[in-house]
Amino acid sequence: MKKLTVSEVSKVIGGTSCKVTFEKETVDGATVCRKVNTCTGKYGETVTRMPADLSSCN
C-alpha cells in the first residue's frame, strides 16, 4: 500500500489548501496594504482580503 502525503490526503478527503499573499492598492490617493488569503478546496476557491500593515507589502 502506498503512503500518501498530506497534500494528497487533503485532495482525497476534500481538504483545503491556503496561500497568503500581500498586495498594495491605491484608494482615493492613499496607498494601503491588504492581506490576501486564497483557499482552494473541494468546492472551489475562496479569496479573503483584510487590511494589513504597509510594512508587510514590501
C-alpha positions in Angstrom: 0.0 0.0 0.0 1.3 3.5 -0.9 1.8 6.1 1.8 0.2 9.4 1.0 1.5 12.9 1.7 -0.6 15.5 3.5 -1.5 17.3 0.2 -2.6 14.0 -1.4 -4.7 13.1 1.6 -6.4 16.6 1.6 -7.4 16.1 -2.1 -8.9 12.7 -1.3 -11.0 13.8 1.6 -11.8 17.3 0.4 -9.3 19.3 2.5 -8.4 22.8 1.9 -5.1 24.4 0.9 -4.5 28.1 1.6 -1.9 30.6 0.4 -1.4 34.0 2.0 0.0 37.0 0.0 0.1 40.7 0.4 -0.9 43.4 -2.2 -0.7 47.2 -2.4 -3.7 49.2 -3.5 -4.3 52.9 -4.0 -7.6 54.1 -2.6 -8.5 57.7 -3.0 -4.8 58.6 -3.5 -3.6 56.7 -0.4 -1.6 53.5 -0.6 -2.9 50.7 1.5 -1.8 47.1 2.1 -4.1 44.1 2.1 -3.5 40.6 3.3 -5.0 38.2 0.7 -5.9 34.7 1.8 -6.7 32.4 -1.1 -8.0 28.9 -0.2 -8.8 26.2 -2.6 -11.0 23.3 -1.5 -13.3 20.7 -2.8 -16.0 23.2 -3.8 -13.8 25.9 -5.4 -11.7 28.9 -4.4 -12.3 31.5 -1.7 -10.4 34.8 -1.6 -10.5 36.9 1.6 -8.9 40.4 1.8 -8.1 42.1 5.1 -6.2 45.3 6.0 -2.6 44.8 6.9 0.4 47.0 7.9 2.0 48.8 5.0 5.4 47.3 6.0 4.0 43.8 5.1 3.7 44.8 1.5 7.4 45.3 0.8 
